């Protein structure tokens, strides 16, 4: 991301923020609060199921919109446009790979989670394996990842966007957004989060499409993009280097497995490991699917989210490339002194690709809409994380500390945890501001890619291999943690060299891409889980009922809070809707494969 407050100085908005813009932002905030209040009144928020799982009565369309909005935080808006500006369309794989993980979530993982009657992901592993240590480890890991990666990046990039476009103070804009999001998360619980996410999705998609159309008009349409992008070179370069030149393979999704910046092998296999962790085992995402009124609604929600995930190439990544075409000296700068002058970060200014387009291209009123879009992206991902983190802490950690806690106490703790998270987020801002901008994003990607693959391995084996047991799973997680932290430590000690500086990193970093490392780490964890499980006694078959894919019963009990299971109130949806979901899943995969082939 970007450094310090220097950004605001170099980014005085091209046109002053007009009354029309202000009206749009105020209307957006008012709508948001109104939807939050309305949705909070629709469900009983004074039960744990009502507050944390939206009363298990959500329809497919808000679930699908919420899955999309939760994943498209403001960090991703800025990050995708940035990577598009710097390296072309290959980063699209991060979005399109989600299709298969989302289908796996709805067709494979959610039936298992529902039948096991759980509220949180660590709770599933405890029921599946027994013992407390895995549940506590995973709860702690999830909370730390939420605070130090998800909340911080989204907060910082969203506030920077507001600072860049409006010239508001970074702290003022952040605290304002945190207060509004914290308020309706605390009051309304998951149902308020999901319905406001549906509103945010509508605004995000419409705003991003409006900006994309304007950007394509500026360069004379899509046919001119490749030629214009390959000529987008800054006037000030680093002598005797090629890092100012756009990549020759910018318009290709699949890149060389050895020399590519995003090798196709890593984008196929490594990314699948990461996507499985994010979409199938992460509390933020799975909690939405568990709130569905039936399995067909959960499936339809996944399909809607997958269709929406096809859009970012056209409305975020390509506009990022167009930003480089229109403003090469700012967006594509490579000279450290020039970059520091433009955006305050010596490592490059491609982060400003998306905000620069908004400031320069959008007319009065629509600029306000784009500010609302970025606020929507930020607020939807923050509310999702706040609600899911408070669920994790309350259900997994607090209930362990106080086994006799009643429902009122659990609800109170859930709301207090949200307040604490909001406070922690504010405290975290100056630390983010002082860290070197461009490096921060890399570190945060690294944190996730080195800590997530062991969790993927354990969940996949828990669901598909009944022989896996607690000892194998625990020592597999520990081995994966040690290997991941070792690689992460090396990454922090030996950062990626700047343009013109020779690469003297050890071979483990220089030659093994982090996506390839994710595959190796997942495989190593799986091997330890398998070895540990085979060397220790298996779990009795009776313990596995409704907890693996092979031991599901026909009747799915409801997730419940006290560990008992209840029957679904409205049963399963009619076979007609199940067939519609199946046909849509096939159509979606065909569209996805066609797009991959077209841009390969």
C-alpha positions, -999 to 999 in steps of 0.1 A, spaced: 0 0 0 12 36 5 33 54 29 25 80 54 4 111 48 25 122 19 -1 108 -5 -26 135 3 -1 162 -6 5 148 -41 -31 141 -47 -51 173 -44 -84 163 -61 -85 175 -97 -119 190 -92 -131 200 -57 -155 176 -40 -188 191 -50 -222 194 -33 -235 166 -56 -208 143 -44 -215 151 -8 -252 145 -13 -245 110 -29 -222 100 1 -248 112 27 -276 94 9 -255 62 8 -247 64 45 -284 70 53 -295 41 31 -269 18 48 -281 27 83 -318 23 72 -312 -12 58 -292 -21 89 -321 -11 112 -348 -26 89 -330 -60 87 -323 -60 125 -360 -59 131 -367 -89 109 -351 -116 131 -349 -122 168 -314 -109 177 -317 -119 213 -309 -156 207 -274 -168 198 -287 -184 166 -305 -152 157 -274 -130 163 -246 -152 150 -264 -172 123 -292 -147 113 -318 -172 127 -308 -196 99 -335 -180 77 -315 -162 49 -326 -164 13 -301 -171 -15 -297 -136 -30 -285 -118 1 -262 -147 9 -246 -146 -26 -243 -108 -25 -227 -110 10 -202 -137 0 -191 -115 -29 -190 -82 -8 -171 -99 21 -144 -110 -3 -142 -77 -23 -128 -54 4 -113 -20 -5 -79 -36 -2 -88 -59 -30 -101 -31 -52 -68 -12 -48 -48 -44 -49 -63 -59 -80 -61 -26 -99 -25 -22 -87 -15 -56 -99 -33 -51 -132 -14 -18 -137 19 -34 -128 17 -68 -145 -15 -73 -166 -44 -97 -162 -29 -128 -147 -41 -118 -112 -76 -125 -125 -69 -161 -116 -74 -152 -79 -110 -142 -87 -119 -169 -112 -104 -198 -92 -130 -190 -65 -158 -205 -87 -146 -241 -80 -140 -234 -43 -175 -219 -39 -191 -249 -56 -171 -272 -33 -183 -252 -3 -220 -255 -12 -220 -291 -25 -195 -307 -2 -185 -288 29 -218 -271 39 -238 -304 40 -211 -318 64 -210 -286 85 -249 -285 88 -251 -322 97 -225 -318 124 -246 -290 140 -218 -264 144 -216 -225 145 -179 -220 141 -151 -238 120 -129 -246 150 -160 -262 167 -163 -285 137 -127 -298 141 -133 -303 178 -164 -324 171 -146 -343 143 -114 -351 162 -123 -346 199 -100 -327 223 -97 -289 228 -62 -280 216 -70 -279 178 -101 -258 184 -82 -233 206 -53 -231 182 -75 -225 151 -96 -199 170 -65 -180 180 -50 -182 145 -82 -170 128 -85 -140 152 -49 -130 147 -52 -133 109 -84 -112 110 -68 -84 131 -34 -82 115 -42 -89 78 -79 -85 69 -89 -56 91 -57 -36 88 -53 -38 50 -89 -30 42 -90 -2 67 -58 14 55 -66 12 18 -102 24 22 -91 54 44 -63 62 19 -88 62 -9 -110 87 9 -79 108 18 -67 107 -18 -101 117 -33 -115 141 -7 -84 153 11 -100 144 44 -77 134 73 -68 97 74 -79 93 110 -112 112 106 -123 91 76 -113 58 93 -129 65 126 -161 77 109 -164 45 88 -155 23 118 -182 39 140 -209 33 114 -199 -3 106 -193 -11 143 -227 3 152 -249 -19 130 -227 -50 135 -231 -46 173 -268 -39 172 -280 -62 144 -257 -92 143 -252 -113 112 -286 -105 96 -278 -67 95 -244 -75 80 -258 -97 53 -286 -73 42 -263 -43 42 -238 -64 22 -265 -69 -5 -269 -31 -7 -231 -26 -9 -228 -52 -37 -254 -34 -58 -235 -1 -53 -200 -16 -58 -210 -33 -91 -229 -3 -106 -201 21 -96 -173 -1 -109 -191 -7 -142 -197 31 -146 -159 38 -141 -149 9 -164 -171 22 -192 -156 57 -188 -120 43 -187 -125 22 -219 -140 53 -237 -108 72 -229 -86 47 -248 -110 41 -276 -124 7 -264 -111 -28 -255 -94 -35 -289 -68 -7 -282 -60 -19 -246 -32 -43 -253 -13 -21 -278 -17 10 -255 -7 -9 -224 25 -22 -240 35 14 -248 27 28 -213 63 36 -202 73 63 -177 95 91 -190 119 88 -160 135 53 -159 163 34 -141 192 31 -166 202 -4 -178 171 -22 -165 138 -34 -180 115 -29 -150 99 2 -166 87 -19 -195 52 -35 -193 53 -73 -193 51 -88 -228 26 -115 -215 4 -89 -199 -28 -101 -217 -22 -138 -208 -36 -156 -177 -13 -185 -179 24 -176 -175 57 -195 -176 60 -219 -146 96 -209 -139 101 -173 -149 65 -160 -147 55 -135 -120 23 -156 -114 32 -191 -128 3 -211 -142 12 -241 -121 10 -220 -89 -22 -202 -101 -38 -236 -107 -26 -258 -78 -13 -234 -52 -42 -210 -56 -66 -239 -52 -51 -247 -18 -55 -210 -8 -90 -207 -22 -101 -239 -4 -89 -223 29 -106 -190 22 -139 -202 8 -145 -235 25 -129 -232 60 -128 -195 69 -154 -184 94 -162 -151 76 -174 -170 45 -188 -202 59 -209 -183 84 -229 -168 56 -237 -202 40 -247 -217 74 -273 -189 78 -292 -202 47 -328 -214 52 -320 -246 33 -292 -263 14 -306 -252 -20 -304 -215 -8 -268 -221 3 -260 -235 -32 -278 -207 -51 -259 -182 -29 -226 -197 -39 -236 -197 -76 -246 -160 -75 -213 -151 -58 -194 -171 -84 -211 -152 -113 -202 -119 -96 -166 -130 -92 -163 -132 -130 -167 -93 -131 -134 -80 -115 -113 -86 -146 -135 -62 -166 -144 -36 -139 -113 -35 -117 -82 -51 -133 -85 -37 -168 -93 -2 -155 -61 -6 -135 -42 -12 -167 -60 17 -184 -48 39 -155 -12 30 -164 -20 39 -201 -34 73 -192 -10 83 -164 23 63 -170 45 88 -152 25 85 -120 12 49 -120 41 32 -137 70 51 -120 101 31 -113 127 57 -102 126 57 -63 129 95 -61 102 101 -86 79 76 -69 85 92 -35 75 125 -51 43 111 -67 29 89 -39 53 89 -10 64 53 -15 98 45 -31 89 10 -41 64 21 -68 30 39 -72 8 13 -89 -13 14 -58 -28 47 -69 -41 33 -102 -77 30 -91 -80 62 -70 -62 82 -98 -89 71 -123 -117 81 -100 -102 115 -93 -94 123 -129 -123 107 -149 -154 108 -128 -177 138 -132 -193 155 -102 -219 133 -84 -204 101 -99 -172 108 -80 -193 108 -49 -207 74 -60 -172 60 -64 -163 72 -29 -194 54 -17 -183 23 -36 -150 22 -18 -167 29 15 -191 1 6 -162 -23 -1 -145 -14 31 -175 -15 53 -188 -48 40 -156 -66 45 -151 -50 79 -186 -58 92 -181 -94 80 -148 -97 99 -162 -80 130 -192 -103 132 -172 -135 125 -144 -126 149 -169 -119 177 -186 -153 169 -152 -171 171 -142 -155 203 -176 -159 220 -184 -195 209 -149 -210 210 -128 -191 236 -154 -175 260 -175 -207 263 -143 -226 271 -134 -201 298 -170 -200 312 -188 -233 303 -219 -222 323 -224 -189 304 -260 -183 295 -274 -169 262 -276 -133 274 -239 -134 285 -228 -148 252 -247 -121 233 -232 -94 255 -196 -108 251 -202 -109 213 -211 -72 212 -182 -62 235 -157 -81 213 -169 -61 183 -162 -28 203 -127 -41 212 -120 -50 176 -131 -15 165 -107 1 191 -78 -22 181 -83 -12 145 -80 25 153 -48 18 174 -34 -2 145 -36 28 119 -4 47 130 16 14 128 3 9 93 10 45 83 46 42 95 54 9 78 69 11 43 39 12 20 47 -11 -8 62 -38 14 32 -40 37 9 -56 11 35 -82 2 40 -91 39 3 -95 44 -1 -118 14 29 -138 27 13 -141 62 -18 -157 47 -1 -179 21 23 -194 48 -3 -200 75 -34 -211 55 -23 -243 36 -19 -265 68 -55 -256 77 -67 -265 42 -50 -299 45 -65 -307 79 -101 -297 69 -99 -317 36 -87 -348 54 -112 -343 82 -141 -343 57 -129 -370 33 -107 -394 53 -125 -410 83 -92 -426 95 -77 -391 104 -76 -386 141 -67 -358 167 -30 -366 172 -23 -367 134 -43 -334 128 -27 -316 157 9 -325 149 2 -318 112 -10 -283 120 21 -278 142 45 -290 115 28 -268 89 30 -238 113 68 -243 118 75 -246 81 53 -217 72 68 -194 99 103 -204 87 96 -193 52 78 -162 64 108 -153 85 131 -156 55 107 -134 35 109 -107 61 147 -108 64 152 -109 25 125 -86 9 121 -86 -29 148 -64 -43 139 -31 -60 143 -23 -96 180 -24 -107 192 -42 -75 205 -77 -80 185 -106 -64 207 -121 -37 179 -139 -18 184 -176 -8 172 -202 -34 142 -211 -12 128 -176 -18 142 -168 -53 134 -201 -70 103 -213 -51 73 -190 -58 50 -186 -28 21 -203 -46 43 -233 -53 54 -232 -16 17 -234 -6 13 -267 -25 44 -281 -9 33 -269 26 -2 -284 22 13 -317 10 38 -318 39 10 -311 64 -11 -339 48 17 -364 51 23 -356 88 -15 -359 94 -17 -392 76 15 -406 93 4 -395 128 -31 -409 123 -19 -443 110 5 -446 140 -22 -440 166 -56 -457 173 -85 -447 150 -116 -430 162 -146 -454 168 -170 -453 138 -199 -442 161 -180 -410 168 -179 -401 131 -217 -401 124 -226 -369 105 -190 -356 107 -175 -368 74 -187 -368 38 -190 -406 39 -210 -407 72 -237 -381 64 -272 -391 73 -302 -383 51 -318 -359 77 -296 -329 83 -298 -315 118 -297 -277 123 -265 -260 137 -273 -252 173 -256 -235 200 -258 -259 229 -246 -289 209 -281 -305 204 -295 -308 169 -329 -298 157 -347 -307 126 -349 -282 98 -381 -261 101 -390 -261 64 -372 -293 53 -352 -294 21 -362 -274 -10 -382 -292 -37 -363 -313 -62 -371 -287 -89 -349 -260 -72 -322 -285 -65 -321 -293 -103 -321 -255 -111 -290 -251 -89 -273 -281 -105 -279 -268 -141 -267 -233 -131 -235 -248 -116 -227 -266 -149 -235 -234 -169 -212 -214 -145 -183 -239 -150 -187 -237 -188 -185 -199 -187 -155 -200 -164 -136 -225 -186 -145 -205 -217 -131 -173 -201 -100 -191 -190 -94 -205 -225 -101 -171 -242 -76 -152 -220 -51 -180 -215 
